[in-house]
Amino acid sequence: MPDLVSFASLHLRHDVGSYDYDDLSSAAKVVKTMCDAKSLKILILQPFANFEGWKEGSEERADAFARARGWLEIMKACGTDMLQVGSSDSPAEKIGTDRTRFVNDLRELADLLAPHGFRIAYENWCWSTHAPDWQDVWDIVQKVNRPNIGLCLDTFQSAGGEWADPTTPSGLLEDNPREQVEKNWKQSLEMLSMTVPKDKIYFLQISDAYRPKQPFSKEPDQSGTRPRGRWSHDFRPLPFEGYLPVVDFTKAVLKTGFRGWFSYEIFDSGPDGKGKDYDMIPFARKAMECQKRLLEACAGD
């Protein structure tokens, strides 16, 4: 969505905001035309954030559903059928911890999208207030119990939450001995492979992470972003350029029988997070080579 806002401002030659849904829909139609000319399909509209859990009758809940209706119009315009929703990182004092509220909101959103043939891909964000792990979002999806909601699984979000920690000297979870961390990680992957149906995985997002040169503060920054959120925004290179067990997680997803879309979600500002220049064509070639290497690694066993 941020890219669409930027493109809309450029194309329409005036400032367009994230709530200017008529302008955004007009721009989305132009993007669809360009994609059609190249025989490309827009997989998903993302990231739809901080949606679920607001109190009934609150301004925040009204805003969340107003955004949902606006994004639905953009989905129509750009020709995608899938909305990615990240598990909310709004403060617990505002959205609570009652999973029933999250389930009910997502069920209402699924019902809003269903008449249009649209789906929700629900993703765990590893700094989420209420659903940081894949087990959390899978439990919620099952309780929503609608045919048009499934999972977006993500190598960073799972490995970065269950195995790694940017606030420790080692870059790993340190609440338990290393052997226990590895054992817990392997058990989680095995559970994923055995319990999540392949048709409930709508797509798989791929990225690695740099091990921070200095541990991050455990406290939120001035914007309120939690440590793993900061890590996610700037320290996510292609697989094999960081230290996360990306291959392990990808293998577990493939063991479910999933053979759907892989989506490379790279936020790489370099190992120091200060920024990095890109040339898109060489980068795309590098990403394709990375995908081949990833699949070969998964097939190796």
N, C-alpha and C positions, 0 to 999 in steps of 0.2 A: 504493500500500500504506500509506503513512503516514496517509492520510485514512481508510482502512478501520480502522486501529488506533485512531484517535481516535473514530470512530463506534462501534466495538465497545465501547469503554470507556464511552461515553455511554449507549448503548442497553442494555448489560448491567449498567450501574451498578456496575462494579468495574474496577480497572485491568487492561487487557489488553495483553500484550506482543507483539512481532513474531513470537515463536515459539509463541504460544498458538493453534495452528491450529484446534482444535475451536471455540473462541470466535470466531475470525476467520471460520471457515466459516459459523457460525450467523449472524453479522452480515452476511456476504456474501449469504446467502439473503434477508435482509430488504431489502438494497439491491436485489437482483434484483426482488423483488416491487414495490418502489417504481418501479423503471425500467419494469417490465412495465405498470404502471398508466398510465404516460405514453407507452407505445409506444416506449421507448428501449432501445437495445442497448448493452451494455458492450463496447467495442471491444477492450480490452487490459488485462492486469494488468502493472503496472510500478512501479518499476524494479528488475529483478532484477540485482544488482550483484556484482562480485568473485566470479564463479562459476568461471571457467576457469583452468587452469594450475597448480593446487596439486599438490604432490608426491604421488605414489601412497602411500597409507597414512598420510598426515598428518591431523591433527585438522581442519585447514582444509578439506581435500577432503571428509572425512566430513560436515562441517557444510554444505558447499555442496550436496551431494546430499540431505541431510536437508531443507534449505530448499527444494530443488526439489520434493521429494515433498509438503511442506507447502503450497507455492504451488499445486501441481497440484490439491489438494483444494479450495483456495479458488476456483480457476478453475471447477471443477465446480459449486461452490455459486453463484457469481455469473453463470454462464452465458456466460462468454467463452471463446473458443477460441485466444487468442493471448497469448503471454508475451513481453514485451520484455526482452531481455538486453543490457545495456550492456557494451562491451569493457572489460575489467578495468583498474582503475587501482591494483591492489595492487603493491607494490614489486617490481622485477625480481629482486631477490635472493631473493624468496619464490616467485614464479611462473615465473621464468625468461623466456627469449625464444624458446624452441623452439616454433615455430608448430605442430608436430605435436601437442604436448600440448594446445594450445587446440582444435585440430580434433577430437582424440579425445574431449575432454570434451564439446564441443558435439554431436558425433555421438551420444554416449551419452545426452545430455539429449534430443535429438530422438527417439531410440528410446524413451525413457521416456514422452514425450508422445504419440507416434504412435498407440498403441492407443485413445486417447481422442479422436482426431481433432483434437488440439491442435498449434499451430504455434509456432515461435520467430521473432521479429523481432529480428534482431541489429543493433545500432546502434554506430557508431563514436562514442566520446566523445573529444573533441579533446585531452583531457589524459590519455588512456589510456596505459598502460605499453607496450602492444604493438600496438595497432590504432587509431591516432588519426584515420586518413583513411578515406573511403569505399572507396578502392581496397583497403585492408587488410581490411576486413570482407567485401568482395565476394570477395576471394581465399580467405578462410577459409570462407565459405559454399559456394563452389564445391568446396573440398576436403572439406568435411563430406559433401557429395553425398547429401543426403536431401531428399525432396520437401516436407517440412514445416519447412524453414528458409529464410528469406528475409531481406530487409533492412528496417530502419527507417532511412530517410534523414532528415536534419535540417538545416534551413537554417543554424542556429547552429553545429552541430557541424562542418559542412564549411567554411563561410565563416570561422568563428571559428578554425579551425586552419590553413587553406590560404591565407587572405588577410589576416586580422587578427591582432593580437597585443596583449593588454592591458598588456604590460610595456614597450612602447615609447612614446616621446613622440607619435608620429604615430597610434598605435593600429593600425598596419599592420605586416606583416612587414618587417623592415629588413635582413635578411641579404643581400638583393639589391636593386638599383635598382628603383624603383617600376614602371618599364616591364616589367621581368622578372617581378615579382610578378603584374602584371596578365596578362601573357602566359601564365605558368604556370597561373593561375586559369582562364583561358579554355580552355586545353588540357585541363585536368582536367574541366571541364564538358562539353566535346565528347566526351571519352573516355567519360564516364558515359553520355551520350546514345546512344553507338554500341555500348556493350558490355554494359550491364545490361538483361536482358529485363524487360519491364514486369510480368510475372507474378511476378518475384522481388522486386519492391518491394511490401511488405505495407502500408505506410502512410508518409506524409510528415509530419514534425513541423515546425511553423512557429514561428519567433520571430526577433526582431531582437536587437541588443545596443547598449547605450550605449557610447560611447567614454569610457573612464575619464578623469575630470578630472585625475587624477595617475596616472602609470604604476604598475601593481602591481609589487611586489617579484617578482623572478624565483624566489625561494625559496619552498618550501611554507610554509604558516602553521603555527601551533602544533598544529593538528589533523592536519597532514600533507597538507592539501589543496593541490594545485598551483594556479598562478595562473589558468589557464583554468577550473579547477573552481570557484574562488571567483567568477570572472566569470559562469559559468553559473548559479550558485545565486541571484544577486541582481540581475543587470543585464540581464535579457532581456525587453524590452517587446514590444508588438505590432509587426508590420512597419510601416515608414515612420516609426517613432518613434526609430530608432537609425541606424546608419550602415553596416550590413552589406549586401552585394549579394544580398538575399533574392530579388528578382525574377529575377536571373540564374540562381540555383540552382534555383528553382522551374521556370523555363523548361526547363532541362536535364532535369529529372525528367519533365516533361510530354512532352518530345521523345522519350522512350523509348516513348510510347504509354500510360503510366500514367494511369489515371483513377479511382484508388481514394480512400481516405480521407485527408483533410487533418486533422491534429490540432494544435490550438494549444496549445503548451507554453510558458506565460508564467511567468517568475519575475521579476517587476518590483517591486523595492524602491525605485524611483526612480533618477535619474541619480547620486545620491550613495550608493545602496545602503543607506540608513538606514531604509527602510520607507515604505509607502504604503497609504492607506486605499482600500477598494474598496466599491462598491455593485454587486452581482453582475448585476442586470438591465441597468443602463446599460452595464456592461462587456461583457456578452454581445452587446448590440446593436452596440457599437463594434467588437467582434471580427468580427461578421457583415459590417459595412460594410467592414472591413479585408479580409476574404476576397474580397468583390466587387471591391474596388480591386486586389487582388493578381492576380486572374484577368483583369481588364481590362488590366492592365499586361502580363501574359504574352501576351495575345491581340493586343496592340497592334502587334507586329512580324509 
